[in-house]
Amino acid sequence: MDNIENLINIKGSETLIKIAVPILDLLNPIKYSPNKKYDNKYFFTCILDFLNTHVSWNKYKGVQNYPISGKYLNQIHNKYIACGAYDEINKQMLNKYLKKGKETKLKHQIIDSTFIANKQGSVKNNNNLLSKKSKQKNKKIRRANKLLPKNKRIKEETFIDFNRYNGRKKYLKISSITDSMGTPLSIDLVSSKQSDNVTVKKTIKQIPVELNTLKNSKINRYKQSLLADSGYDSLKNTSYLTSLGYTPRIAWNRRGTKNPKIIKRNKATEQQKKIYKKRVIIESFFSWMKNYPVINQNYQKTLKSYLGLVLLAASLIISKRV
């Protein structure tokens, strides 16, 4: 890039910068100084540029003719995370996106997760994010290891860990909900070993805006349905979704029974099959996210830093549709 103006003119980034800069000035004000070189607009634009690079923070040198130290930019990025700037930017972008045609956009929502390979990212200090069950398992493993010799000790479960589907690499998961256009409504980081079945509540709670799901459930025209694959099929999930006002459209998991009567009863109708075809839209969203090299693989030392970049990439996708 020749200068920072060219970077601002990237499709979608102009509207994102207009919304983001006043929020950053409020949450992370920069003190006035006669020798002040940079402002929040400059920092934010450079972080947007960093999303499209293949380098680490240490090797990042900024935009041509506007150099900046990658280490210093990383400090600013961490400050934005600490003050909750990325969450607020994402919320404001969603509110602007949902101003027009909210009911039609939210009629069919999709939930799914995708694996992210962990490359040089932090594996330690993330165990506080584990579920209660896995923490209890780790306690039992620790007690058992005291009695076992060193060569026979069992490894404790960690947040970023090996997965039976992915061989020798360590992974984490991004769990997300999108609307019928593939626009992200909710984003959350999940342990690689955690089943999708258990992540529904947590992912729905991460939606930053009010969707009026319960209110619209009484109007047939605006009823909101949630589409999911068979990995999410459980009585708990269906009852939880109906209590929120959703119409669950979850593919039935045949592993539960071999009874032909139950199989026949759970067979989807032609109309249900037609609606369920829209579930593929979320796969398009994951491919858009993984176009950003920084998101495709985790190089960040902390998961907070990685989640901040994921929210920023999601905000950029939303801004292209505003």
N, C-alpha and C positions, 0 to 999 in steps of 0.2 A: 504493500500500500504506500502511495506517495505521501499522503498526509492524513490527518485524523478526520477531515471532512469526507474523504472517500469512504472511510470505515463507517461513518454515521449513515451514509446513503445505502448501506446494505439493506435489502428488502426486509422490512419488519423491524429493524433495529431503531429506526428513527422514532416511531411511536413508543417503543419500549423505553428509549432514553428520555423522551419528554415526560413520561410518567415516573420513571425511576429517579431522576435527578432531584426533584423536590422532596421525595421520600427520603433519599440519602442525606440531603441537606438538613432535614428535620431530625433524623435518627442519629446521624454521624456528622455533626457540623465541623467544618475545618476552621480553625482559628485564623483570624486575619493577621497577615504579616506582609510588610513591603517586599520581602524576598520570596513570597509565595509563588511556586512554579506551577503546581497542579491544583485542580479542583475535583469535586466528586464526579463531574461529567467526564473529565479526562480519565480518572481511575476506572470508572464503570465501562467506558468504551474500550479501554485496554483489556479489561477482564473479558469482555465480549469477544475481543480478538483472540484472547488466550484459548477460548473454547474451540477455535478452529485450528489450533496448532498441534504439533506432534511432540512438543518439548515439555520438560518439567519447568516448575517455577524458577529454579536456579538458572536454567539456560535461556529463559525468556528475556528478550531485550527490548520489547515494545514495538511500536509501529515505526516505520522508517521516517526519519526527520523529527520524530517525537520519542526519543529513547527513554526507557524507564527500567529500573532494576527489578527483575522478577521476584527477588527476595522481598523487596519493599512492597511490591504489588500484592504478594501473598499475605503480608501483614495487614494491608488494607482489606483484603478479601476476608480475613479472619475477623476483623473489626465489624464488617458488614454482617457476618454470621452472628456474632455476639449480640448485636443490637436488633436482630431479627429483620434486617432489611429485605433479604431475599423472599422471606415469607410474605411480607407486606406488599412487595412488588407483584408477586404471583397472585395475591388476593385482588389487588387493584386491576390487574390485567384481566382476570376472570370476570370481575364485575362489569368491566367495559365490554368484554366479549359477549356476555349474557344479556346485555341491554336490549338487543334486538333478537326476536325469534327464540326466546328462552325456552318456551314449552316444546317447540319442535326439535330443538337441539338436544334437550334432556329426555325426550321420549324413550329413547333406547340408550342405556348406559352399559358399558362393558368393563369387566374386571379381569385382570390376568397379571402374571408376573414373568420376568425374564432374568436370566442369569448374567452376571457381570464378573468377568475374570479379575482376580486380584493380582496386580503386577506391582511389586515393590511397595504396595500400600500397607497400612498398619493392620496387623493381626491382633496385636496386644491392645489392652485398654478398651476393648469393645465388648467384653463379656457382660458388662452391666446391661446391655441391650437384649440379652438372652431372655427367653420366656421363663416363667416360674418353674415349669416342669423340667426344663433342661438345667436350670440352676440346682434343683433338687437332685437330679441325676449326677451332677458334678460333685455334690456333697457326698453322695454314696460312693462314688469312684475314689474320692480322696481318702475316705475311711478305709476302703478296701486296699488301696495302694500302700497304706502304712504296714499292712500285714504281708504284702507281696514283695518278692525280691525285685531289684531295679530292672533287670532284663525282662520281667513279666508284668510290669505295671501297665495299666490301661490309660490311654490318653483321654484327657478331659475334652468335652465339647466346647468349641469356640464359635463366635459369631460368624467369622469368615473361616470356612473350613472346606475339606474335601467333600464331594458329593458323589453318590453312587452312579449318577448319570453322566458325570463329566471327567471321570478318570483321575489323573494325578494333580490337576490344577485346583487351586483354592478359589472359591466363588462366594459372592453374596447375591442377593436378589433385589430387584426393584419391583415392588407391587404397585399397580396403578389402576385408576378408574378413568375412562374416557367417555365423552359423549358420542352421539351417533356420527359426528364429523371427524372423530379421532383426536379431538382436543383434550388435553389432560385436565381432569378435575381434581385428582388427588394423586400424590406420590409419597411413597414410604419405602424405607429400606428394611429388608427382611433377611433373617439368617438363612444361609444356603440349605441347611438341613430341615428348616421348618416347612411343614406341609402348607400348601395353598389353602386348604380347608380351614385353617385356624386364623388366617390373616384378614378375613372379611371385615370384622368389627374395627380392627386397627386402621385399615385402609380407608374405610368410610368416615371414621372420626377425623382423618387428615384433610377432608374436604373443607377449604377455608371459607366458602360462601354458602348462603342459605339456598337450598334447591326447592323448597316448598313441596317435598315429596309426599308428606302426609296429607297436606291440604289438597293437592292435585289428585290424590288417590280416590277422592269422592266424585271426581269429574272424569267420565270415560274418555273424553277427548284428550285430556292432558295426563292420563295415568303414565307413570314412569316405570319401565321394566329394567331389570338388571340381568345382563347376559353373562354366563360363565360356563367354562368347560366342566367335564365330569369330576375334575379334581376338587371342585367346590361343593359337590353334592353331599348334603347332610341335612337331617331334620332341624338341627340347631340353626344352620344358615338360613334355611327357608322360613322358619318361624321368626328369626331376627329381622330378615328383610321385609316380611309382611307386616311386622310391627312398626317398621319405619314408614310403610306406605308403598313400598316397591312391589312390583309383580315379578317374582323370581322366574327367570328363564334359564335354568341350569340343566345341562345335559345329564341324563340319568346314568349313574354308575352301575353297570351290570354286575360288578364284583360282589355286590351286596346279597344277591340271591340267584338261585337257579329255577325258582318256581315259575312255570310258564304263565300262570294267571297274573302274577305281579308284573312280569315282563310285558305282557299284553296291555295291562292297565297303564303302565308308564310310557307306552309308545307315543311319540310325538305326532301331532296332527300336521297336515300339510301347511297350515297357516303358521304353526309354531316353528316348523322347519324353515319357512321363508324368513321369519323374524330372526331366527338363530343364525342365519347366514351372515348377518351384520357383525357377528362376533369377531370376524377376521380383521375388522377395522383397527382394533387395538394392536395387532401385529404390525400394521403400517406405522403406527405411532412409535413403537419400539425401534423400528428400523430408522425413523427420522431422528430419534434420540441418539442412536448409535452411529449416526453420520458424524457426530462430534467426537473426535478422537479422544478427548479428555474423559468423556462419558463412557465410551465403549469398553475401556479398561480402567480399573481403579489404581491410580498412582499416588493418591493423597495419603498423608500420614494419619489423618483422622477422618472418621466417617462423617463428622459434621461438615468438614471442608468439602467432601465429595457430594454430600446431599445439597449443599449450597450451590454447587455447579450444576447439579441435576435440576434444581428449581429454576435456575437462571436459563438453562436450555429449554425447559418447559415454557417459561415466560416468553422466550423468543419465538417458539412455535405458535403460542397463542397470539402474539403481536402481529404475526403474518396473516391472521384471520380477522383482525379487528378492522 
